[in-house]
Amino acid sequence: MPLEDVVATLKHYPLYVPARLLWRMLGFESYASFSRAEKRGALPFELKRFTGRRGLFALRLDIDRWLETVLSRESITNSEEDCRGRAA
């Protein structure tokens, strides 16, 4: 899912995001593969259950922190590529 779509979707979920949406955002091919990754502890954030709510959820704050990490790594990688391009 393109980053712009992820950001637009997250705007609708200020506190927590249902797992049924997260699997697409993270690029999994199915909810089943996402669920297997969650059971292995391979997701970049923890999923939680809330009393009175059906399903699993991730805290929006955790997702935002993860996105910041991903975007900063991407920015560093792009900067390094720019430097290499100038040196060549």
mmCIF file of the C-alpha atoms, coordinates in Angstrom:
data_MODEL
# 
_entry.id   MODEL 
# 
loop_
_atom_site.group_PDB 
_atom_site.id 
_atom_site.type_symbol 
_atom_site.label_atom_id 
_atom_site.label_alt_id 
_atom_site.label_comp_id 
_atom_site.label_asym_id 
_atom_site.label_entity_id 
_atom_site.label_seq_id 
_atom_site.pdbx_PDB_ins_code 
_atom_site.Cartn_x 
_atom_site.Cartn_y 
_atom_site.Cartn_z 
_atom_site.occupancy 
_atom_site.B_iso_or_equiv 
_atom_site.pdbx_formal_charge 
_atom_site.auth_seq_id 
_atom_site.auth_comp_id 
_atom_site.auth_asym_id 
_atom_site.auth_atom_id 
_atom_site.pdbx_PDB_model_num 
ATOM 1  C CA . MET A 1 1  ? 0.000   0.000   0.000  1.00 0.00 ? 1  MET A CA 1 
ATOM 2  C CA . PRO A 1 2  ? 1.476   3.388   -0.941 1.00 0.00 ? 2  PRO A CA 1 
ATOM 3  C CA . LEU A 1 3  ? 2.528   5.588   1.958  1.00 0.00 ? 3  LEU A CA 1 
ATOM 4  C CA . GLU A 1 4  ? -0.040  8.254   1.063  1.00 0.00 ? 4  GLU A CA 1 
ATOM 5  C CA . ASP A 1 5  ? -2.831  5.674   1.384  1.00 0.00 ? 5  ASP A CA 1 
ATOM 6  C CA . VAL A 1 6  ? -1.477  4.472   4.718  1.00 0.00 ? 6  VAL A CA 1 
ATOM 7  C CA . VAL A 1 7  ? -1.428  8.016   6.105  1.00 0.00 ? 7  VAL A CA 1 
ATOM 8  C CA . ALA A 1 8  ? -4.931  8.729   4.780  1.00 0.00 ? 8  ALA A CA 1 
ATOM 9  C CA . THR A 1 9  ? -6.286  5.537   6.343  1.00 0.00 ? 9  THR A CA 1 
ATOM 10 C CA . LEU A 1 10 ? -4.620  6.183   9.689  1.00 0.00 ? 10 LEU A CA 1 
ATOM 11 C CA . LYS A 1 11 ? -6.309  9.597   9.934  1.00 0.00 ? 11 LYS A CA 1 
ATOM 12 C CA . HIS A 1 12 ? -9.582  7.739   10.563 1.00 0.00 ? 12 HIS A CA 1 
ATOM 13 C CA . TYR A 1 13 ? -8.146  5.891   13.586 1.00 0.00 ? 13 TYR A CA 1 
ATOM 14 C CA . PRO A 1 14 ? -6.784  8.326   16.192 1.00 0.00 ? 14 PRO A CA 1 
ATOM 15 C CA . LEU A 1 15 ? -6.283  5.819   19.056 1.00 0.00 ? 15 LEU A CA 1 
ATOM 16 C CA . TYR A 1 16 ? -6.034  2.286   17.724 1.00 0.00 ? 16 TYR A CA 1 
ATOM 17 C CA . VAL A 1 17 ? -6.146  0.561   14.355 1.00 0.00 ? 17 VAL A CA 1 
ATOM 18 C CA . PRO A 1 18 ? -7.878  -2.764  13.710 1.00 0.00 ? 18 PRO A CA 1 
ATOM 19 C CA . ALA A 1 19 ? -5.622  -5.614  12.591 1.00 0.00 ? 19 ALA A CA 1 
ATOM 20 C CA . ARG A 1 20 ? -7.995  -6.277  9.693  1.00 0.00 ? 20 ARG A CA 1 
ATOM 21 C CA . LEU A 1 21 ? -6.611  -3.092  8.113  1.00 0.00 ? 21 LEU A CA 1 
ATOM 22 C CA . LEU A 1 22 ? -2.998  -3.444  9.181  1.00 0.00 ? 22 LEU A CA 1 
ATOM 23 C CA . TRP A 1 23 ? -2.161  -6.539  7.192  1.00 0.00 ? 23 TRP A CA 1 
ATOM 24 C CA . ARG A 1 24 ? -2.657  -4.662  3.929  1.00 0.00 ? 24 ARG A CA 1 
ATOM 25 C CA . MET A 1 25 ? -0.669  -1.658  5.136  1.00 0.00 ? 25 MET A CA 1 
ATOM 26 C CA . LEU A 1 26 ? 2.263   -3.886  6.047  1.00 0.00 ? 26 LEU A CA 1 
ATOM 27 C CA . GLY A 1 27 ? 2.220   -5.630  2.681  1.00 0.00 ? 27 GLY A CA 1 
ATOM 28 C CA . PHE A 1 28 ? 1.086   -9.102  3.733  1.00 0.00 ? 28 PHE A CA 1 
ATOM 29 C CA . GLU A 1 29 ? -0.649  -11.130 1.047  1.00 0.00 ? 29 GLU A CA 1 
ATOM 30 C CA . SER A 1 30 ? -3.390  -12.312 3.395  1.00 0.00 ? 30 SER A CA 1 
ATOM 31 C CA . TYR A 1 31 ? -4.696  -11.898 6.915  1.00 0.00 ? 31 TYR A CA 1 
ATOM 32 C CA . ALA A 1 32 ? -3.598  -15.485 7.588  1.00 0.00 ? 32 ALA A CA 1 
ATOM 33 C CA . SER A 1 33 ? 0.058   -14.669 6.841  1.00 0.00 ? 33 SER A CA 1 
ATOM 34 C CA . PHE A 1 34 ? -0.227  -11.526 8.976  1.00 0.00 ? 34 PHE A CA 1 
ATOM 35 C CA . SER A 1 35 ? -1.671  -13.610 11.800 1.00 0.00 ? 35 SER A CA 1 
ATOM 36 C CA . ARG A 1 36 ? 1.183   -16.128 11.563 1.00 0.00 ? 36 ARG A CA 1 
ATOM 37 C CA . ALA A 1 37 ? 3.704   -13.284 11.738 1.00 0.00 ? 37 ALA A CA 1 
ATOM 38 C CA . GLU A 1 38 ? 1.941   -11.902 14.806 1.00 0.00 ? 38 GLU A CA 1 
ATOM 39 C CA . LYS A 1 39 ? 2.104   -15.289 16.531 1.00 0.00 ? 39 LYS A CA 1 
ATOM 40 C CA . ARG A 1 40 ? 5.849   -15.482 15.787 1.00 0.00 ? 40 ARG A CA 1 
ATOM 41 C CA . GLY A 1 41 ? 6.347   -11.970 17.172 1.00 0.00 ? 41 GLY A CA 1 
ATOM 42 C CA . ALA A 1 42 ? 7.528   -10.726 13.775 1.00 0.00 ? 42 ALA A CA 1 
ATOM 43 C CA . LEU A 1 43 ? 5.368   -7.596  13.554 1.00 0.00 ? 43 LEU A CA 1 
ATOM 44 C CA . PRO A 1 44 ? 6.951   -4.180  14.140 1.00 0.00 ? 44 PRO A CA 1 
ATOM 45 C CA . PHE A 1 45 ? 4.448   -3.419  16.914 1.00 0.00 ? 45 PHE A CA 1 
ATOM 46 C CA . GLU A 1 46 ? 2.348   -5.291  19.430 1.00 0.00 ? 46 GLU A CA 1 
ATOM 47 C CA . LEU A 1 47 ? -1.301  -6.176  18.851 1.00 0.00 ? 47 LEU A CA 1 
ATOM 48 C CA . LYS A 1 48 ? -3.771  -5.967  21.725 1.00 0.00 ? 48 LYS A CA 1 
ATOM 49 C CA . ARG A 1 49 ? -7.282  -7.075  22.594 1.00 0.00 ? 49 ARG A CA 1 
ATOM 50 C CA . PHE A 1 50 ? -9.689  -4.637  24.193 1.00 0.00 ? 50 PHE A CA 1 
ATOM 51 C CA . THR A 1 51 ? -12.582 -5.583  26.429 1.00 0.00 ? 51 THR A CA 1 
ATOM 52 C CA . GLY A 1 52 ? -15.851 -5.181  24.568 1.00 0.00 ? 52 GLY A CA 1 
ATOM 53 C CA . ARG A 1 53 ? -14.164 -5.055  21.154 1.00 0.00 ? 53 ARG A CA 1 
ATOM 54 C CA . ARG A 1 54 ? -13.849 -7.887  18.670 1.00 0.00 ? 54 ARG A CA 1 
ATOM 55 C CA . GLY A 1 55 ? -10.475 -8.619  17.102 1.00 0.00 ? 55 GLY A CA 1 
ATOM 56 C CA . LEU A 1 56 ? -6.950  -7.363  17.543 1.00 0.00 ? 56 LEU A CA 1 
ATOM 57 C CA . PHE A 1 57 ? -5.750  -3.775  17.467 1.00 0.00 ? 57 PHE A CA 1 
ATOM 58 C CA . ALA A 1 58 ? -2.496  -1.841  17.375 1.00 0.00 ? 58 ALA A CA 1 
ATOM 59 C CA . LEU A 1 59 ? -2.110  1.404   19.240 1.00 0.00 ? 59 LEU A CA 1 
ATOM 60 C CA . ARG A 1 60 ? -1.847  4.315   16.853 1.00 0.00 ? 60 ARG A CA 1 
ATOM 61 C CA . LEU A 1 61 ? 1.085   5.692   18.835 1.00 0.00 ? 61 LEU A CA 1 
ATOM 62 C CA . ASP A 1 62 ? 3.026   2.451   18.252 1.00 0.00 ? 62 ASP A CA 1 
ATOM 63 C CA . ILE A 1 63 ? 2.271   2.601   14.526 1.00 0.00 ? 63 ILE A CA 1 
ATOM 64 C CA . ASP A 1 64 ? 3.356   6.244   14.340 1.00 0.00 ? 64 ASP A CA 1 
ATOM 65 C CA . ARG A 1 65 ? 6.653   5.446   16.078 1.00 0.00 ? 65 ARG A CA 1 
ATOM 66 C CA . TRP A 1 66 ? 7.286   2.576   13.687 1.00 0.00 ? 66 TRP A CA 1 
ATOM 67 C CA . LEU A 1 67 ? 6.488   4.769   10.674 1.00 0.00 ? 67 LEU A CA 1 
ATOM 68 C CA . GLU A 1 68 ? 8.881   7.447   11.920 1.00 0.00 ? 68 GLU A CA 1 
ATOM 69 C CA . THR A 1 69 ? 11.623  4.824   12.157 1.00 0.00 ? 69 THR A CA 1 
ATOM 70 C CA . VAL A 1 70 ? 10.907  3.530   8.661  1.00 0.00 ? 70 VAL A CA 1 
ATOM 71 C CA . LEU A 1 71 ? 10.783  7.015   7.160  1.00 0.00 ? 71 LEU A CA 1 
ATOM 72 C CA . SER A 1 72 ? 13.998  8.118   8.885  1.00 0.00 ? 72 SER A CA 1 
ATOM 73 C CA . ARG A 1 73 ? 15.806  4.998   7.602  1.00 0.00 ? 73 ARG A CA 1 
ATOM 74 C CA . GLU A 1 74 ? 14.477  5.690   4.127  1.00 0.00 ? 74 GLU A CA 1 
ATOM 75 C CA . SER A 1 75 ? 15.642  9.294   4.372  1.00 0.00 ? 75 SER A CA 1 
ATOM 76 C CA . ILE A 1 76 ? 19.129  8.208   5.458  1.00 0.00 ? 76 ILE A CA 1 
ATOM 77 C CA . THR A 1 77 ? 19.318  5.678   2.626  1.00 0.00 ? 77 THR A CA 1 
ATOM 78 C CA . ASN A 1 78 ? 18.235  8.302   0.084  1.00 0.00 ? 78 ASN A CA 1 
ATOM 79 C CA . SER A 1 79 ? 20.803  10.779  1.449  1.00 0.00 ? 79 SER A CA 1 
ATOM 80 C CA . GLU A 1 80 ? 23.580  8.203   1.161  1.00 0.00 ? 80 GLU A CA 1 
ATOM 81 C CA . GLU A 1 81 ? 22.554  7.430   -2.417 1.00 0.00 ? 81 GLU A CA 1 
ATOM 82 C CA . ASP A 1 82 ? 22.569  11.145  -3.249 1.00 0.00 ? 82 ASP A CA 1 
ATOM 83 C CA . CYS A 1 83 ? 26.096  11.484  -1.825 1.00 0.00 ? 83 CYS A CA 1 
ATOM 84 C CA . ARG A 1 84 ? 27.323  8.493   -3.811 1.00 0.00 ? 84 ARG A CA 1 
ATOM 85 C CA . GLY A 1 85 ? 25.759  9.922   -6.960 1.00 0.00 ? 85 GLY A CA 1 
ATOM 86 C CA . ARG A 1 86 ? 27.530  13.253  -6.479 1.00 0.00 ? 86 ARG A CA 1 
ATOM 87 C CA . ALA A 1 87 ? 30.886  11.582  -5.814 1.00 0.00 ? 87 ALA A CA 1 
ATOM 88 C CA . ALA A 1 88 ? 30.720  9.544   -9.028 1.00 0.00 ? 88 ALA A CA 1 
# 
